[in-house]
Amino acid sequence: MKKIKVAAAVIRDENKFFIAKRGYGEFKGLWEFPGGKVESLENDEEALKREIREELEIEVEVCEMLCKIEHNYENFSVDLSVYMARILKGNIILKEHMDSSWITIDEIDKFEFLAGNVKVIEELKSKFIV
């Protein structure tokens, strides 16, 4: 099974988290935390900054790692490294997503996420629900 190394960002602004709805491909219409493939010769932070710049036209600061997850889809496996992040500059412009939202952790269950993000959501709930 093909394995893909991916870095994703949980972009936080006070008590809100940024999520984006995929606008293409097999998982079109599902919500995710933005990010993408880590290319050869890139580390997670470099890949994440590049992907966020390409997809959302913003610059982010990559902060602490939230979690690492391995998830098997039908045709491939994802090795997902998830980092907390914050916007340094720019206004979000969706280049590859069909929608986006800033949500609180209490609202997160109202959205249908990619299966690989379920453990990310569990980790967020454990850290941010009081």
DAPENOR-V188282 format. One record per run of one state. SS is the DSSP state (alpha for helix, beta for strand, coil for the rest). FROM is the first residue (numbers start at 0). LEN is the number of residues. If there is no record, write none. Layout:
ss=SS from=FROM len=LEN
ss=SS from=FROM len=LEN
//
This chain:
ss=coil from=0 len=1
ss=beta from=1 len=12
ss=coil from=13 len=2
ss=beta from=15 len=7
ss=coil from=22 len=8
ss=beta from=30 len=2
ss=coil from=32 len=2
ss=beta from=34 len=3
ss=coil from=37 len=6
ss=alpha from=43 len=13
ss=coil from=56 len=2
ss=beta from=58 len=14
ss=coil from=72 len=3
ss=beta from=75 len=14
ss=coil from=89 len=7
ss=beta from=96 len=7
ss=coil from=103 len=1
ss=alpha from=104 len=6
ss=coil from=110 len=2
ss=beta from=112 len=1
ss=coil from=113 len=1
ss=alpha from=114 len=14
ss=coil from=128 len=2
//
